[in-house]
Amino acid sequence: MDGLYWKIGEINQMRIPTNGLLTFGATALLALSMGFTGCATNDRTSGQVINDTMIGHNVNHALNSDAVLKYPDVKVNAYNGTVQLTGFVDTDQQRARAAEIAAGVPGVTQVVNEITLKPTPTGRATIRDVNPDAAPVVPPPR
């Protein structure tokens, strides 16, 4: 019993230096104020961020729901109602149609169309024959 009392007494004698406590408090207050200052410089509210997320989702859904064309290689970013389309399509008609679809989504105020046409392959064309018994076709030398 005396050993237990001695340990409790030892804990009671521990002191926190005042300088360390003041330094910790000042550091915590500085970090907290810097955190609030960083939040104050953001020009968007959480509601605007949620709206942009929903607009981007709706544009993506509209592009993927198009009856004629699908846009798997097109990415959508939204910021304050402005939608940016990036990625690749096969034709100019697909590029223009993607911008039209995006412009028709509620909440979209502007469309920045940065979709590019897929590059055409250069060099020799590869030949694939579905008939395994056919003789291999060798392209002519250039």
Backbone as a printed PyTorch tensor [residue, N CA C, xyz], in Angstrom:
tensor([[[   0.8140,   -1.1870,    0.0000],
         [   0.0000,    0.0000,    0.0000],
         [   0.8610,    1.2560,    0.0000]],

        [[   1.9730,    1.2110,    0.7130],
         [   2.8480,    2.3770,    0.7570],
         [   3.4250,    2.6850,   -0.6290]],

        [[   3.7340,    1.6290,   -1.4380],
         [   4.2750,    1.8410,   -2.7750],
         [   3.2790,    2.5470,   -3.6870]],

        [[   2.0140,    2.1880,   -3.6000],
         [   0.9860,    2.8180,   -4.4060],
         [   0.8240,    4.2810,   -4.0330]],

        [[   0.8370,    4.5600,   -2.7070],
         [   0.7090,    5.9360,   -2.2460],
         [   1.9010,    6.7620,   -2.7120]],

        [[   3.0780,    6.1480,   -2.6780],
         [   4.2690,    6.8720,   -3.1000],
         [   4.1770,    7.2440,   -4.5860]],

        [[   3.6440,    6.3320,   -5.4410],
         [   3.4970,    6.6360,   -6.8750],
         [   2.4920,    7.7580,   -7.1000]],

        [[   1.3670,    7.7430,   -6.3660],
         [   0.3780,    8.8010,   -6.5240],
         [   0.9730,   10.1230,   -6.0820]],

        [[   1.7220,   10.1210,   -5.0230],
         [   2.3740,   11.3390,   -4.5700],
         [   3.3660,   11.8660,   -5.5790]],

        [[   4.0610,   10.9510,   -6.2580],
         [   5.0260,   11.3590,   -7.2730],
         [   4.3320,   12.0480,   -8.4430]],

        [[   3.1630,   11.5230,   -8.8520],
         [   2.4130,   12.1280,   -9.9440],
         [   1.9120,   13.5070,   -9.5420]],

        [[   1.4790,   13.6600,   -8.3030],
         [   0.9840,   14.9480,   -7.8380],
         [   2.0800,   15.9970,   -7.8250]],

        [[   3.3220,   15.5810,   -7.7010],
         [   4.4190,   16.5450,   -7.6380],
         [   4.8880,   16.9840,   -9.0170]],

        [[   4.3930,   16.3490,  -10.0880],
         [   4.7980,   16.7520,  -11.4380],
         [   4.1930,   18.1070,  -11.7660]],

        [[   4.9690,   18.9600,  -12.3180],
         [   4.5200,   20.3000,  -12.6730],
         [   4.7580,   20.5430,  -14.1660]],

        [[   3.8470,   21.2370,  -14.7980],
         [   4.0190,   21.6530,  -16.1870],
         [   4.5870,   23.0590,  -16.1590]],

        [[   5.7080,   23.2600,  -16.8260],
         [   6.2810,   24.6000,  -16.8090],
         [   5.3360,   25.5980,  -17.4840]],

        [[   5.2040,   26.7660,  -16.9380],
         [   4.3190,   27.7970,  -17.4610],
         [   4.7640,   28.2350,  -18.8490]],

        [[   6.0570,   28.3420,  -19.0770],
         [   6.5620,   28.7600,  -20.3910],
         [   6.1270,   27.7730,  -21.4740]],

        [[   6.1950,   26.4750,  -21.1880],
         [   5.7960,   25.4620,  -22.1750],
         [   4.3120,   25.5340,  -22.4940]],

        [[   3.5000,   25.7830,  -21.4650],
         [   2.0590,   25.8880,  -21.6640],
         [   1.7080,   27.1210,  -22.4880]],

        [[   2.3580,   28.2340,  -22.2140],
         [   2.1130,   29.4490,  -22.9900],
         [   2.5540,   29.2840,  -24.4410]],

        [[   3.6870,   28.6290,  -24.6480],
         [   4.1730,   28.4050,  -26.0050],
         [   3.2130,   27.5060,  -26.7810]],

        [[   2.7440,   26.4310,  -26.1280],
         [   1.7900,   25.5300,  -26.7730],
         [   0.5010,   26.2640,  -27.1240]],

        [[  -0.0220,   27.0580,  -26.2160],
         [  -1.2630,   27.7990,  -26.4570],
         [  -1.1130,   28.8000,  -27.5890]],

        [[   0.0150,   29.5010,  -27.6120],
         [   0.2480,   30.4820,  -28.6720],
         [   0.3720,   29.7920,  -30.0360]],

        [[   1.0500,   28.6540,  -30.0550],
         [   1.2060,   27.9130,  -31.3090],
         [  -0.1420,   27.4000,  -31.8100]],

        [[  -0.9520,   26.8630,  -30.9000],
         [  -2.2710,   26.3620,  -31.2840],
         [  -3.1560,   27.4950,  -31.7910]],

        [[  -3.1070,   28.6380,  -31.1440],
         [  -3.9050,   29.7900,  -31.5700],
         [  -3.4580,   30.2910,  -32.9400]],

        [[  -2.1580,   30.3140,  -33.1840],
         [  -1.6310,   30.7410,  -34.4810],
         [  -2.0710,   29.7780,  -35.5890]],

        [[  -1.9720,   28.4790,  -35.3300],
         [  -2.3810,   27.4900,  -36.3320],
         [  -3.8750,   27.5930,  -36.6130]],

        [[  -4.6630,   27.7930,  -35.5890],
         [  -6.1100,   27.9240,  -35.7610],
         [  -6.4560,   29.1700,  -36.5630]],

        [[  -5.8090,   30.2850,  -36.2690],
         [  -6.0960,   31.5190,  -37.0060],
         [  -5.6440,   31.4180,  -38.4570]],

        [[  -4.5330,   30.7290,  -38.7140],
         [  -4.0790,   30.5420,  -40.0980],
         [  -5.0610,   29.6640,  -40.8590]],

        [[  -5.6360,   28.6800,  -40.1910],
         [  -6.6290,   27.8210,  -40.8360],
         [  -7.8640,   28.5970,  -41.2390]],

        [[  -8.3430,   29.4800,  -40.3550],
         [  -9.5170,   30.2790,  -40.6910],
         [  -9.2060,   31.2960,  -41.7770]],

        [[  -8.0120,   31.8490,  -41.7630],
         [  -7.6340,   32.8090,  -42.7960],
         [  -7.5850,   32.1290,  -44.1560]],

        [[  -7.0470,   30.9030,  -44.1970],
         [  -6.9920,   30.1610,  -45.4560],
         [  -8.3780,   29.8870,  -46.0000]],

        [[  -9.3370,   29.6180,  -45.1420],
         [ -10.7060,   29.3600,  -45.5930],
         [ -11.3800,   30.6340,  -46.0830]],

        [[ -11.0080,   31.7600,  -45.5070],
         [ -11.6610,   33.0200,  -45.8550],
         [ -11.2860,   33.4900,  -47.2570]],

        [[ -10.1340,   33.0560,  -47.7880],
         [  -9.7190,   33.5200,  -49.1040],
         [ -10.3840,   32.7390,  -50.2310]],

        [[ -11.0500,   31.6190,  -49.9230],
         [ -11.7250,   30.8390,  -50.9530],
         [ -12.9590,   31.6080,  -51.4270]],

        [[ -13.1260,   31.7540,  -52.7310],
         [ -14.2250,   32.5530,  -53.2640],
         [ -15.4810,   31.7240,  -53.5160]],

        [[ -15.4590,   30.4320,  -53.1810],
         [ -16.6200,   29.5690,  -53.4230],
         [ -17.1500,   29.0320,  -52.1050]],

        [[ -18.4620,   28.9700,  -52.0140],
         [ -19.0860,   28.3800,  -50.8360],
         [ -19.2180,   26.8750,  -51.0490]],

        [[ -19.5250,   26.1780,  -49.9850],
         [ -19.6940,   24.7360,  -50.1270],
         [ -20.9010,   24.4230,  -51.0200]],

        [[ -21.9060,   25.2880,  -51.0150],
         [ -23.0580,   25.1030,  -51.8960],
         [ -22.6690,   25.1910,  -53.3650]],

        [[ -21.7660,   26.1240,  -53.6950],
         [ -21.3110,   26.2420,  -55.0800],
         [ -20.5020,   25.0150,  -55.4950]],

        [[ -19.6980,   24.5070,  -54.5820],
         [ -18.9150,   23.3060,  -54.8910],
         [ -19.8480,   22.1280,  -55.1450]],

        [[ -20.8780,   21.9900,  -54.3230],
         [ -21.8490,   20.9090,  -54.5100],
         [ -22.5940,   21.0850,  -55.8270]],

        [[ -22.9890,   22.3230,  -56.1520],
         [ -23.6720,   22.5850,  -57.4310],
         [ -22.7900,   22.2050,  -58.6110]],

        [[ -21.5130,   22.5840,  -58.5510],
         [ -20.6010,   22.2490,  -59.6470],
         [ -20.4130,   20.7440,  -59.7750]],

        [[ -20.3710,   20.0600,  -58.6520],
         [ -20.2530,   18.6040,  -58.6940],
         [ -21.4760,   17.9910,  -59.3700]],

        [[ -22.6510,   18.4900,  -59.0250],
         [ -23.8760,   17.9720,  -59.6310],
         [ -23.9650,   18.3330,  -61.1160]],

        [[ -23.5640,   19.5360,  -61.4750],
         [ -23.5670,   19.9260,  -62.8930],
         [ -22.6430,   19.0100,  -63.6820]],

        [[ -21.4420,   18.7730,  -63.1630],
         [ -20.5060,   17.8770,  -63.8400],
         [ -21.0720,   16.4770,  -63.9910]],

        [[ -21.7070,   15.9830,  -62.9430],
         [ -22.3340,   14.6600,  -62.9950],
         [ -23.4560,   14.6300,  -64.0360]],

        [[ -24.2890,   15.6670,  -64.0640],
         [ -25.4030,   15.7160,  -65.0180],
         [ -24.9160,   15.8090,  -66.4620]],

        [[ -23.8520,   16.5710,  -66.6990],
         [ -23.2910,   16.6610,  -68.0570],
         [ -22.7290,   15.3050,  -68.4720]],

        [[ -22.0030,   14.6630,  -67.5590],
         [ -21.4620,   13.3310,  -67.8470],
         [ -22.5800,   12.3550,  -68.1860]],

        [[ -23.6440,   12.3790,  -67.4020],
         [ -24.7920,   11.4920,  -67.6300],
         [ -25.4440,   11.7950,  -68.9860]],

        [[ -25.5860,   13.0710,  -69.3170],
         [ -26.1980,   13.4460,  -70.5950],
         [ -25.3310,   12.9860,  -71.7700]],

        [[ -24.0180,   13.1050,  -71.6470],
         [ -23.1280,   12.6600,  -72.7240],
         [ -23.2080,   11.1500,  -72.9040]],

        [[ -23.2600,   10.4190,  -71.8000],
         [ -23.2990,    8.9600,  -71.8960],
         [ -24.6840,    8.4300,  -72.2650]],

        [[ -25.7220,    9.2690,  -72.1580],
         [ -27.0840,    8.8460,  -72.4890],
         [ -27.4950,    9.2330,  -73.8950]],

        [[ -26.6150,    9.8650,  -74.6520],
         [ -26.9620,   10.2680,  -76.0140],
         [ -27.3060,    9.0290,  -76.8350]],

        [[ -28.4110,    9.1090,  -77.5900],
         [ -28.9100,    7.9490,  -78.3270],
         [ -27.9740,    7.5250,  -79.4560]],

        [[ -27.2930,    8.4780,  -80.0730],
         [ -26.4780,    8.1560,  -81.2370],
         [ -25.0180,    7.9510,  -80.8720]],

        [[ -24.4740,    8.8530,  -80.0960],
         [ -23.0460,    8.8370,  -79.8020],
         [ -22.7960,    8.5930,  -78.3220]],

        [[ -21.7000,    7.9360,  -78.0260],
         [ -21.2370,    7.7600,  -76.6470],
         [ -19.8910,    8.4700,  -76.5310]],

        [[ -19.5980,    8.9640,  -75.3610],
         [ -18.3890,    9.7540,  -75.1640],
         [ -17.5460,    9.1980,  -74.0150]],

        [[ -16.9520,    8.0120,  -74.1750],
         [ -16.1700,    7.4470,  -73.0830],
         [ -14.8350,    8.1590,  -72.8580]],

        [[ -14.3240,    8.8310,  -73.8780],
         [ -13.0200,    9.4830,  -73.7620],
         [ -13.1190,   10.9780,  -73.4960]],

        [[ -14.3010,   11.4530,  -73.0770],
         [ -14.4910,   12.8700,  -72.7790],
         [ -14.6060,   13.0510,  -71.2650]],

        [[ -13.8310,   13.9720,  -70.7320],
         [ -13.8580,   14.2870,  -69.2980],
         [ -14.5460,   15.6260,  -69.1040]],

        [[ -15.2610,   15.7630,  -67.9710],
         [ -16.0320,   16.9680,  -67.6830],
         [ -15.5330,   17.5820,  -66.3800]],

        [[ -15.2650,   18.8930,  -66.4030],
         [ -14.9500,   19.6650,  -65.2010],
         [ -15.8920,   20.8540,  -65.1580]],

        [[ -16.4100,   21.1540,  -63.9640],
         [ -17.3280,   22.2890,  -63.8110],
         [ -16.8050,   23.2180,  -62.7290]],

        [[ -16.9240,   24.5260,  -62.9710],
         [ -16.5040,   25.5370,  -62.0090],
         [ -17.4210,   26.7490,  -62.1670]],

        [[ -18.2050,   27.0260,  -61.1390],
         [ -19.1430,   28.1610,  -61.1360],
         [ -20.0450,   28.1700,  -62.3670]],

        [[ -20.5080,   27.0000,  -62.7710],
         [ -21.4300,   26.8980,  -63.8980],
         [ -20.7630,   26.7830,  -65.2510]],

        [[ -19.4580,   27.0150,  -65.3240],
         [ -18.7310,   26.8620,  -66.5750],
         [ -18.2510,   25.4240,  -66.6710]],

        [[ -18.5450,   24.7810,  -67.7930],
         [ -18.1750,   23.3840,  -67.9900],
         [ -17.0480,   23.3130,  -69.0030]],

        [[ -15.9980,   22.5780,  -68.6480],
         [ -14.8680,   22.3560,  -69.5430],
         [ -14.9130,   20.9080,  -70.0020]],

        [[ -14.8980,   20.7220,  -71.3100],
         [ -14.8750,   19.3830,  -71.8950],
         [ -13.4850,   19.1230,  -72.4550]],

        [[ -12.8760,   18.0260,  -72.0580],
         [ -11.5580,   17.6460,  -72.5730],
         [ -11.6160,   16.1820,  -72.9750]],

        [[ -10.6800,   15.7690,  -73.7800],
         [ -10.6120,   14.3760,  -74.1940],
         [ -10.5650,   14.2540,  -75.7040]],

        [[ -11.0070,   13.0850,  -76.1800],
         [ -10.8760,   12.7690,  -77.6020],
         [ -12.1760,   12.2220,  -78.1740]],

        [[ -12.4460,   12.5790,  -79.4230],
         [ -13.5560,   12.0180,  -80.1930],
         [ -13.0420,   11.7090,  -81.5970]],

        [[ -13.8760,   11.0000,  -82.3720],
         [ -13.4530,   10.5900,  -83.7120],
         [ -13.6880,   11.6490,  -84.7850]],

        [[ -14.7760,   12.4390,  -84.6620],
         [ -15.1300,   13.3810,  -85.7350],
         [ -15.4460,   14.7640,  -85.1750]],

        [[ -15.4560,   15.7470,  -86.0770],
         [ -15.8500,   17.1060,  -85.6960],
         [ -17.3190,   17.1550,  -85.2780]],

        [[ -18.1520,   16.3220,  -85.8980],
         [ -19.5720,   16.2900,  -85.5390],
         [ -19.7520,   15.8310,  -84.0860]],

        [[ -18.9860,   14.8410,  -83.6460],
         [ -19.0480,   14.3900,  -82.2530],
         [ -18.5980,   15.4970,  -81.2970]],

        [[ -17.5770,   16.2170,  -81.7040],
         [ -17.0620,   17.3230,  -80.8800],
         [ -18.1340,   18.3980,  -80.7010]],

        [[ -18.7690,   18.7960,  -81.8010],
         [ -19.8140,   19.8210,  -81.7440],
         [ -21.0270,   19.3190,  -80.9660]],

        [[ -21.4040,   18.0580,  -81.1770],
         [ -22.5740,   17.4990,  -80.4790],
         [ -22.3340,   17.4250,  -78.9710]],

        [[ -21.1330,   17.1060,  -78.5450],
         [ -20.8230,   17.0590,  -77.1190],
         [ -21.0060,   18.4360,  -76.4780]],

        [[ -20.5990,   19.4910,  -77.1710],
         [ -20.7730,   20.8510,  -76.6530],
         [ -22.2560,   21.2130,  -76.5910]],

        [[ -23.0270,   20.8060,  -77.5940],
         [ -24.4700,   21.0800,  -77.5860],
         [ -25.1620,   20.3770,  -76.4200]],

        [[ -24.7960,   19.1310,  -76.2020],
         [ -25.3960,   18.3720,  -75.1000],
         [ -25.0690,   19.0440,  -73.7700]],

        [[ -23.8070,   19.4270,  -73.5840],
         [ -23.3940,   20.0580,  -72.3260],
         [ -24.1110,   21.3900,  -72.1170]],

        [[ -24.2850,   22.1610,  -73.1910],
         [ -24.9530,   23.4640,  -73.0730],
         [ -26.4230,   23.3100,  -72.7000]],

        [[ -27.0200,   22.1780,  -73.0100],
         [ -28.4260,   21.9630,  -72.7120],
         [ -28.7020,   21.4950,  -71.2830]],

        [[ -27.6800,   21.2330,  -70.5080],
         [ -27.8760,   20.7590,  -69.1350],
         [ -28.1980,   21.9550,  -68.2310]],

        [[ -29.2310,   21.8560,  -67.3920],
         [ -29.5780,   22.9660,  -66.4950],
         [ -28.4150,   23.3100,  -65.5540]],

        [[ -28.1830,   24.6020,  -65.4030],
         [ -27.1150,   25.0840,  -64.5330],
         [ -25.8420,   25.4460,  -65.2630]],

        [[ -25.7040,   24.9900,  -66.5050],
         [ -24.5010,   25.2940,  -67.2840],
         [ -24.6410,   26.6970,  -67.8600]],

        [[ -23.6920,   27.5660,  -67.5600],
         [ -23.7260,   28.9370,  -68.0660],
         [ -22.8010,   29.1360,  -69.2600]],

        [[ -21.7680,   28.2990,  -69.3650],
         [ -20.8050,   28.4280,  -70.4570],
         [ -20.1430,   27.0750,  -70.6790]],

        [[ -19.7970,   26.7640,  -71.9320],
         [ -19.0990,   25.5230,  -72.2560],
         [ -17.7720,   25.8730,  -72.9100]],

        [[ -16.7000,   25.3470,  -72.3530],
         [ -15.3650,   25.4850,  -72.9360],
         [ -15.0330,   24.1340,  -73.5520]],

        [[ -15.0690,   24.0910,  -74.8830],
         [ -14.8890,   22.8300,  -75.5940],
         [ -13.4240,   22.6650,  -75.9860]],

        [[ -12.7070,   21.8250,  -75.2500],
         [ -11.3020,   21.5450,  -75.5490],
         [ -11.1210,   20.1000,  -75.9970]],

        [[ -12.1760,   19.5410,  -76.5650],
         [ -12.1000,   18.1760,  -77.0740],
         [ -11.2850,   18.1810,  -78.3610]],

        [[ -10.3980,   17.1970,  -78.5060],
         [  -9.5800,   17.0950,  -79.7090],
         [  -9.9530,   15.8330,  -80.4790]],

        [[  -9.6670,   15.8780,  -81.7460],
         [  -9.9060,   14.7070,  -82.5880],
         [  -8.8140,   13.6790,  -82.3320]],

        [[  -9.2100,   12.4110,  -82.3400],
         [  -8.2260,   11.3530,  -82.1540],
         [  -7.2460,   11.3850,  -83.3200]],

        [[  -5.9790,   11.2240,  -83.0410],
         [  -5.0010,   11.2630,  -84.1310],
         [  -5.1330,   10.0290,  -85.0220]],

        [[  -4.8650,   10.2450,  -86.2960],
         [  -4.8840,    9.1140,  -87.2230],
         [  -3.5200,    8.4440,  -87.1710]],

        [[  -3.4920,    7.1290,  -87.2400],
         [  -2.2040,    6.4350,  -87.1630],
         [  -1.3480,    6.7440,  -88.3880]],

        [[  -0.0610,    6.8060,  -88.1730],
         [   0.8730,    7.0450,  -89.2720],
         [   1.7170,    5.7930,  -89.4810]],

        [[   2.3560,    5.7160,  -90.6050],
         [   3.1900,    4.5490,  -90.8960],
         [   2.3710,    3.4590,  -91.5550]],

        [[   2.8820,    2.2750,  -91.4860],
         [   2.2260,    1.1430,  -92.1170],
         [   0.9750,    0.7540,  -91.3500]],

        [[  -0.0350,    0.3910,  -92.0770],
         [  -1.2760,   -0.0730,  -91.4730],
         [  -1.1270,   -1.5400,  -91.0900]],

        [[  -1.6900,   -1.9140,  -89.9860],
         [  -1.6630,   -3.3120,  -89.5940],
         [  -2.8160,   -4.0320,  -90.2850]],

        [[  -2.5750,   -5.2620,  -90.6720],
         [  -3.5860,   -6.0590,  -91.3660],
         [  -3.9520,   -7.2250,  -90.4580]],

        [[  -5.2400,   -7.3300,  -90.1800],
         [  -5.7410,   -8.4340,  -89.3670],
         [  -6.6610,   -9.2710,  -90.2220]],

        [[  -6.3580,  -10.5310,  -90.3510],
         [  -7.2050,  -11.4210,  -91.1430],
         [  -7.9380,  -12.3430,  -90.1780]],

        [[  -9.2630,  -12.3830,  -90.2830],
         [ -10.0570,  -13.2050,  -89.3860],
         [ -10.0370,  -14.6750,  -89.7870]],

        [[  -9.5680,  -14.9790,  -90.9990],
         [  -9.4910,  -16.3580,  -91.4740],
         [  -8.1060,  -16.8990,  -91.1260]],

        [[  -8.0070,  -17.8450,  -90.1960],
         [  -6.6720,  -18.3300,  -89.8130],
         [  -5.9960,  -19.1680,  -90.8890]],

        [[  -6.7660,  -19.6790,  -91.8630],
         [  -6.1740,  -20.5100,  -92.9220],
         [  -5.6260,  -19.6920,  -94.0810]],

        [[  -5.9300,  -18.4240,  -94.1120],
         [  -5.4900,  -17.5840,  -95.2260],
         [  -3.9870,  -17.3420,  -95.1310]],

        [[  -3.4030,  -17.1320,  -96.2800],
         [  -1.9790,  -16.8150,  -96.3220],
         [  -1.7530,  -15.4270,  -95.7630]],

        [[  -0.6490,  -15.2140,  -95.0410],
         [  -0.4030,  -13.8690,  -94.4900],
         [  -0.2310,  -12.8500,  -95.6000]],

        [[  -0.7500,  -11.6690,  -95.3480],
         [  -0.6520,  -10.5820,  -96.3130],
         [   0.4830,   -9.6830,  -95.8730]],

        [[   1.4230,   -9.4640,  -96.7700],
         [   2.5510,   -8.6020,  -96.4700],
         [   2.3430,   -7.2820,  -97.2150]],

        [[   2.3770,   -6.1460,  -96.4920],
         [   2.2060,   -4.8830,  -97.1940],
         [   3.3890,   -4.6080,  -98.1110]],

        [[   3.1400,   -3.9040,  -99.2170],
         [   4.2310,   -3.6140, -100.1510],
         [   5.2300,   -2.6410,  -99.5210]],

        [[   6.4760,   -2.7320,  -99.8820],
         [   7.4820,   -1.7900,  -99.3490],
         [   7.2290,   -0.3880,  -99.8830]],

        [[   7.6400,    0.5660,  -99.1240],
         [   7.4280,    1.9700,  -99.5190],
         [   8.6610,    2.5720, -100.0840]]])
